[in-house]
Amino acid sequence: MTTPYRCPSCKTNRTRFNIIQQVAQSVKLDPQSGEVVQQYDQGQLEPFHLAYSGPPLKVQCATCGLVEDETTFKKFGENNS
């Protein structure tokens, strides 16, 4: 997080952000009740159960509420206009 951020939506916020750490939990649910039937550890997934491959961080603008990948805020922060 040593790169400046800027919100691509409100375009003015450069200082107030919420960093959201994403922690995926792989589970199998009961189709009728929605209760968790099984929790999977990393590397022990069943066939047809893909591991989470999204970004580890999301960023929320604390001014307008936009939530995006961290790279979006970084790229917009590189532009000083």
C-alpha positions in Angstrom: 0.0 0.0 0.0 2.7 2.5 -0.8 1.0 3.7 -4.0 -1.3 6.7 -3.9 -5.0 6.0 -4.3 -7.7 8.1 -5.8 -11.4 7.3 -6.2 -12.4 6.8 -9.8 -16.0 7.6 -8.9 -15.9 10.8 -6.9 -12.5 11.7 -8.3 -11.6 13.9 -5.4 -10.9 11.5 -2.5 -7.2 10.7 -2.1 -7.0 10.2 1.7 -10.0 8.3 3.1 -10.4 4.6 2.3 -11.5 1.3 3.8 -9.2 -1.6 3.1 -11.2 -4.9 3.0 -9.2 -8.1 3.4 -11.0 -10.9 1.7 -10.7 -14.3 3.3 -12.4 -17.1 1.4 -14.0 -20.0 3.2 -14.8 -23.0 1.0 -18.0 -24.7 2.2 -20.6 -27.2 1.0 -24.2 -26.2 1.8 -27.4 -28.3 2.3 -29.5 -27.4 -0.8 -32.8 -27.3 1.2 -31.8 -25.6 4.5 -28.7 -23.6 3.4 -26.8 -24.9 6.4 -23.1 -25.6 6.2 -22.6 -29.4 5.7 -18.8 -29.4 5.2 -16.0 -26.9 5.4 -12.9 -27.5 3.3 -9.3 -26.8 4.1 -7.0 -25.2 1.6 -6.0 -27.9 -1.0 -8.6 -30.4 0.1 -11.5 -29.4 -2.2 -13.7 -31.9 -4.0 -13.9 -32.2 -7.7 -16.0 -29.4 -9.3 -15.3 -27.1 -6.3 -13.0 -24.4 -7.6 -10.7 -22.6 -5.1 -11.2 -18.8 -4.7 -9.1 -16.9 -7.2 -10.1 -13.3 -6.6 -8.1 -10.5 -5.2 -6.9 -10.6 -1.6 -7.9 -7.0 -1.1 -10.8 -4.7 -2.0 -10.9 -1.0 -1.4 -13.9 1.2 -0.5 -13.9 4.9 -0.9 -14.8 6.4 2.5 -16.3 9.4 0.8 -18.7 8.0 -1.8 -18.8 4.2 -0.9 -17.5 2.8 -4.1 -16.0 -0.7 -3.7 -13.4 -1.9 -6.3 -10.2 -3.9 -6.6 -7.2 -2.2 -5.2 -5.6 -1.9 -8.6 -8.4 0.3 -9.8 -7.7 2.9 -7.1 -3.9 2.6 -7.6 -4.2 3.2 -11.4 -6.4 6.2 -10.8 -4.1 7.5 -8.1 -1.1 7.4 -10.6 -2.9 10.0 -12.7 -2.3 13.4 -11.0 -5.0 15.3 -13.0 
